[in-house]
Amino acid sequence: MEAARAQPIKITRKSGEAFVLMNAEEFESLQMELAGLRGVASGLSDLAQGRIRKAPPETTQSAIAKAKARVKGKRSKKAVG
C-alpha cells in the first residue's frame, strides 16, 4: 500500500480481472478532471449541433458547485486494521 502513495499500482487476479490501487486524493483529482472534460465534450457537441443558449454566471457557478459536491461525496471507505 505504501508504494501506491507515489504512483498507481495495477493489480491483476489470476482470473484476469485488473484493478488499480492509488492515492485517494489523486483519484478524486482525476475524477474532477474527468468530469470537467466530459462537460467540455458535451458542450462542444451541443455547440456543433446548434443546441446552445447563453447562461448567466450564477447558473454556471451553481453547476460547478454541485459537481464538486457530487465528486467529494463519493468518498471511499477506509480499510479497517
C-alpha positions in Angstrom: 0.0 0.0 0.0 2.9 2.4 0.7 4.0 2.1 -2.9 0.6 3.4 -4.1 1.4 6.8 -2.4 3.9 7.6 -5.1 2.2 6.1 -8.2 -0.8 3.9 -9.0 -0.3 0.1 -8.8 -2.0 -2.3 -11.2 -3.2 -5.5 -9.5 -4.3 -8.4 -11.7 -6.0 -11.5 -10.4 -5.5 -15.0 -11.8 -9.0 -14.7 -13.3 -7.8 -11.8 -15.4 -9.6 -9.1 -13.5 -7.5 -6.0 -13.1 -7.7 -3.2 -10.5 -5.7 -0.1 -9.8 -4.6 0.9 -6.3 -3.9 4.6 -5.9 -3.8 7.6 -3.5 -7.4 8.7 -2.7 -6.6 12.4 -3.2 -5.1 11.7 -6.7 -8.2 9.6 -7.5 -10.5 12.5 -6.5 -8.5 14.9 -8.6 -8.7 12.6 -11.6 -12.5 12.3 -11.1 -12.8 16.1 -11.1 -10.7 16.4 -14.2 -12.7 13.7 -16.0 -16.0 15.4 -15.0 -14.7 18.7 -16.4 -13.6 17.0 -19.7 -17.0 15.3 -20.0 -18.6 18.7 -19.6 -16.4 20.3 -22.3 -17.1 17.4 -24.7 -20.8 17.7 -24.0 -20.7 21.5 -24.6 -18.8 21.1 -27.8 -21.3 18.5 -29.0 -24.2 20.9 -28.2 -22.4 23.7 -29.9 -21.8 21.7 -33.1 -25.4 20.7 -33.2 -26.7 24.2 -32.5 -28.2 23.5 -29.1 -26.7 26.4 -27.2 -28.0 29.4 -25.2 -26.3 31.9 -23.0 -26.4 31.1 -19.3 -26.0 33.6 -16.5 -22.8 33.3 -14.4 -24.8 32.3 -11.3 -26.1 29.2 -13.1 -22.6 28.2 -14.2 -21.2 28.7 -10.6 -24.1 26.6 -9.2 -23.4 23.8 -11.6 -19.7 23.7 -10.8 -20.5 23.7 -7.0 -22.9 20.8 -7.5 -20.4 18.8 -9.5 -17.7 19.3 -6.8 -20.1 18.3 -4.1 -21.1 15.2 -6.0 -17.5 14.1 -6.6 -16.4 14.9 -3.0 -19.5 13.0 -1.7 -18.2 9.8 -3.3 -15.6 9.1 -0.5 -14.3 5.6 -0.3 -14.4 3.6 2.9 -11.1 3.2 4.6 -9.8 -0.3 5.3 -10.0 -1.4 8.9 -6.9 -2.8 10.5 
